[in-house]
Amino acid sequence: MSRLRNIIAKVTKLSQLRQLHGHLIHYSLHCQSYWAALLINQCTRLRAPRSYTRCIFDSACKPNVFVFTSMLKYYSQFGAQSDVLHLFAEMQKSNVNPDAFLYPIMIKTAGENGIVFHAYVMKMGLDCDRIIRNAIMDMYGKFGPIEHARQLFDEMSERAVADWNSIISGYWKWRNDVEAKKLFDLMPDKNVITWTAMVTGYSRMNDLVNARRFFNQMPERNVVSWNAMISGYAQSGCSEEALKLFTEMVNAGINPDETTLVTVISSCSSQGNPAFAEWLVRVINEKGIRLNAFVKTALLNMYAKCGNLEMARKIFDEMGLQRNSVTWNAMISAYARNGNLSLAKELFDRMPMKNVVSWNSIISAFATNGQSKIAIDLFKEMIEKELVPDEVTMLSVISACGHLGALEFSKEVTNFLTKTQIKLNISCYNSLIFMYSKCGSMNDAKRTFQSMESRDVVSYNALITGFAAYGKGDEAIDLLQRMKAENIKPDRITYTGVLTACSHAGLVDEGQRIFESIKAPEVDHYACMVDLLGRNGKLDEAKGLIERMPMHPHAGVYGALLNASRIHKRIDYGEFAADKLFEIEPENAGNYILLSNLYASLRRWEDVERIRGLMSREGISKTTGCSWVEHHGKMHKFKVGDLSHEKSDEIYRVLRETEKKMRLTGYRADKSCVLRDIEEEEKEEMVGSHSEKLAVAFALLVSEPGSVIRVVKNLRICRDCHTAIKIISKLEKREIIVRDNNRFHCFSNGLCSCKDYW
C-alpha cells in the first residue's frame, strides 16, 4: 500500500498513470473508493482524457463522497457544465451529499444552470454559508436576472468585499453603469479588484474617459488593472493609446503577462510600426517572459502586418508541435495579404486539421487577390468535404461570383443559402446586391435590396453602382432621393455612382445639378463630371472644369478626357490628357492604347508606331483581351484568335455563318481599331476573331434559342465588336449582355443600352 502511494506521488506522465492503474487492477484495488479518488485526482492534474477518467470513476463500487468530489473537480476544470449536472444527479440518487466547499465550484461550473443548486442549498440549509451565497449571487450577476442578485445582496446582514465586487461586476455585465457607480460610492472598503471592475466596466461601454479617470485614481494597481485599461483602448481602436500605456506599465516596473502581450501585440499589428514591434520583442526577451502558443501566434501576426514575413515564418517554423489551427490560419492569411498565394495554398495543403476558419482564410485569399475562379473551386471542394460554411465563407464566395460574373453559380449559391439557412448579416446582403449587379441581373439585385429589413449607405451604394454600370441614370437619382428621405447620408461613393449613372445615361443637366449640390466635391466627382461633359461632346467645358479644380487632378480625370477625345476625335485634348497620364501612371498600358486608338482612327500610322515603340522601350505590354461565358456552372475563357477550346471548330463555323448573315444586312468590319497599318484583309481577319465575338459564338452554339447570353470582358469592348453584337442580337433574336471593364452593354433588337457611347 505504502509503496503504491509513493508511486502515485512520483507520477508525472499519463503513461505512468496508466501503468499504476494497471497495477491496481492486478491487485483488485481499482474498485475501492480510496484508490479511485486518488487516480481521478491524478487525472485532473495531468488533464487526462475524459473517457479514461470516467472509466476510472465507473470502476468504483459504490463510490463515496471523495470519489464524487474528485470527479466533480475534474469536470469543473474542463468547464463541463452538463457533466457536472449529471454527476450531481447521480450523487442524489446514490444518497451521497457533497461537502459544502464543493457547491461554489459546482455553481460556478454550471454557468446559467447554476440555478439548480440555489434551491438545493436552501433545502439543505446551506444558503447562509457566505462562500456559497456569494457564488449564487455571482451566478445571477453573470446570467441574470440581476434583480435576484441584488435581492441576495440586500438580504445580507454582513457583506464582504467579495460580495460588493460580485454585485458591482453584475451590474456592469448588464451595462447598468448608474447602479454600479452608486454601489462603488457606497462601498466602505475597496480593493484592487473593485477598482479594476470599474475600469473594465467603463471600457466595455466605450467610455474611455471615465475608465482612465478611475484607472488614474487607483491607490494600487496590479497587472490585471493595467490589462483592463490597455484592453479598453485596444478594443476601442485606440491602439496608439494602448501602446503608450504599455510603455508606462513597463517603465513602472510591472511585468506584463500573456494577456498583456496578446493585447499589445495585436495593437502593434494594427499600427504596422516595425520599430515598435522590435522594441516590444526586446522587452519580452529582457523580461524573460515565457511565451505560450497564443502569444507566439500574435507575434507571428504582428511581424506579418509589419511587413516582415521572414520573421513571421521563422516563428511559425520554430513553434513546431505548438502550432494550432489559429497559428496555421495566421500564417496563411499573412501570405495572402502579401499576395503570395502559392505559399498560402502550400501551407493550407500541409495543414493537418482544417476547420471552417482555415477554409475561410484560403478562399478569402484567392477572392481578394483577383483569383475568383480558384476561390469558387475551393468553396466547392469545401462543400464536398461536408464542412458547413458560415457567413464569412459566403461573403468571400459571393464577392468571387460577382467579380467573375458567374450568374448560374451565383443562383446556386443563393439556393445553397436558402437550403442551409445560414444567417446573413447586412454585409452579406450588400454583397449579394453587388454580385447580382456584376452578373448582369439587376432584377435580382433590386429584389435583394427590397427584401432587406434594414439598409445602410453601403446597401444603397451597391445598387446605385449597379444602375450606373447599366446607364440607368433615373433609377440612380431616385435611389439618391430615397436614401436622403430615410435619413441615410450619402457619401463619396454614393455621389460617384450617381454621377457615373448620369454620365452613362447622358443626363447632363441632372448630373450638373447633383454635382453642384455636393458641399465639398472630391476629385472622383470631378472625374465623373469631366466624363459626363466629354461624353456629350462638351470637351471645352470639361477642359475648363479641370483647370478650375481646387485640387490636383488624378488619373481618372485625365482618363475621362482622353476617352472623350478618342470618341470625338479631338487630337489636341487627347494628346494633352495622354501626356498627363504618362506622368501620373507611366506603366498603365491602357492610356497608350487609347491614344493609339485615337491616332489609328485618324489613320496617323506613324504616331501609332511611335506609341508602340514608346511602350516597347518602357517595357509596357498590352493586357491580353479575354472574354468569359458561363455554361453549366463552368466559365469558358476566350482570347483573340483562340483555337484552344475543345469546340473550337464548331465555334468558328458558327462565327462564319453569323458573319455571312451580318453581311447581308450591310455589315462591314470596322478596321479602325486595328493598331497597325496592314492589309485591309488582314485587319478584317483580326477583328473577326476578337474574344467577345468568340464568346458570343460559343454561347449561340451551346445555349437554348431565345435565352439571354452573358459575356464578361476584361477590357473595353472595341467598336467593331460592339456593332457586330448589336446586329447579332437582332438576327438571333437574343438579348446579349456584355460586361466590359467600364460598364454593361445590353444588346437587344439591334440596339445597345449605352447608345453607342462608352
MOQUI-V770099 format. One record per helix or strand of 2 or more residues. SS is the DSSP state (h for helix, s for strand). FROM is the first residue (numbers start at 0). TO is the last residue. If there is no record, write none. Layout:
# MOQUI-V770099
SS_FROM_TO / SS_FROM_TO
This chain:
# MOQUI-V770099
h_1_9 / h_13_25 / h_32_45 / h_49_58 / h_64_76 / h_80_92 / h_99_122 / h_129_142 / h_145_154 / h_160_172 / h_176_185 / h_191_203 / h_207_216 / h_222_234 / h_238_250 / h_257_270 / h_273_286 / h_292_304 / h_308_321 / h_324_336 / h_340_349 / h_355_367 / h_371_383 / h_390_403 / h_406_419 / h_425_437 / h_441_450 / h_456_469 / h_472_484 / h_491_504 / h_507_516 / h_522_534 / h_538_546 / h_554_567 / h_570_583 / h_588_600 / h_604_616 / s_625_630 / s_633_638 / h_647_663 / h_670_672 / h_679_687 / h_690_701 / s_708_712 / h_718_730 / s_735_738 / s_743_747 / s_750_751
